[in-house]
Amino acid sequence: MGRPVLIDFFSAWCEPCKKQTAIVDELAARIGDAVEFRKIDVGERRDLIAAYRLVIVPTVVIEKDGKVVKRFERLADTDTLETILTSLIDDHA
């Protein structure tokens, strides 16, 4: 089984996105290599807007084994994200 993947969809002009990215960076520092963290600027990867049905940024998508486990539109807090990611790591360690 693969590691969980957290995808942070953002746009450079978006102030809430900057806050979300800071939260994701903090989690990446805490959790390390147990989770794959991806940051995707929707302005540079417009192909993924349709693929992930993005309607707002920031959007955080958590995947496990290629399937979406959880999706957050707008800001997602550190504790909520960490709880979900930790459960995915523990379930498949």
C-alpha positions, 0 to 999 in steps of 0.5 A: 500500500502506498503512502497517503497523498495530500494535494494543496491546490492554490493560486498565487493571488489567493490570500487564504491559499497562502495560509493553507500552504503554511498549514501544509508546510507545517504538517509536512515538517511534522509528518515527514516522509510518511505522507506525500505532499504536493502543491499545485498552482492551478494557474500552471496546471489548468488541466487538473481543474477539470480532473479534480472538479475544482471550483474554489481555491484553496482546495485540499485533497487527500488521497490513498491508493489513488482514491480521494479520501477527503476533500476540503474546499476553503481553509482546512485546519492543522489538527483536522488534516493531521488527524486524517493523515495520521489515521491513514498512516496508522491504518496502512503502516 
